[in-house]
Amino acid sequence: MNKENQLIQTLAVDIGGSGVKIMILDARGNPLTERSRLKTPQPPKPEAIIEAIVNLAEKQPDYQRVAVGFPGVVQQGITKTAVNLDRDWIGFDLAKTLSQRLGKPVQVANDADIQGFGAIEGRGVELVITLGTGFGSALFINGKLVPNLEMGHHPFRKGETYEEQLGRAALEKEGKKKWNNRLEKAIANLEHLFNYDTLYIGGGEAKNIEFKLPDNAKIVPNVAGLLGGIALWNQ
Ligand code: BGC
């Protein structure tokens, strides 16, 4: 890495259904600040969330570029789905709009993809699932992302999707015991489907896991959803 690049700092942003989080990363992706968080504005429309990011960013040290994780499908900086936010996000140019507000270049990717970049080793088949407001998923083959995997909205059991059975609303409604039983079943399913080498489980609700995970599954700290943002600028 040349001297000039070493000085580049990245503002990492993680837009979630319950919180908007940010952190400054150094050129290698190590944190330079503590994580700051604001509650996701309600209704979670684009303008309100962008306002929250701008507010958080103003209190940070200098940065030259921005990496954003978004809870939906993202293509070329445009948010295509936003099941847990607001319909106004569909077709919204988040990269361009935020870049204009912050005056810095912005890269945007799916939140589970970023979580994965912050967690994987880059060897073999690695699957990432995130347990938060929604159910996120990302698949990597030898470190390369398979884009747009949206397992959360795929049928899982009893006529419901993974997200309907395992999202935060289900956890709150059904309680931890049932949610844990369901998750154990989901992991068994996914192992048969993907035959992965490693499964990473991230997201704010992973802390509720109460059963012993298989040897090839591990919980990743939630901060990976910010740390992984550096990968958007390294590709
Ligand atoms: C979205 C995914 C996202 C996940 C976690 C799902 O509802 O469709 O794109 O990764 O929630 O936020």
Boltz pocket constraint, residues with backbone or C-beta under 6 A from the ligand:
constraints:
  - pocket:
      binder: B
      contacts: [[A, 70], [A, 71], [A, 72], [A, 73], [A, 81], [A, 83], [A, 84], [A, 110], [A, 111], [A, 112], [A, 130], [A, 132], [A, 133], [A, 134], [A, 135], [A, 136], [A, 137], [A, 149], [A, 150], [A, 152], [A, 153], [A, 163]]
      max_distance: 6.0
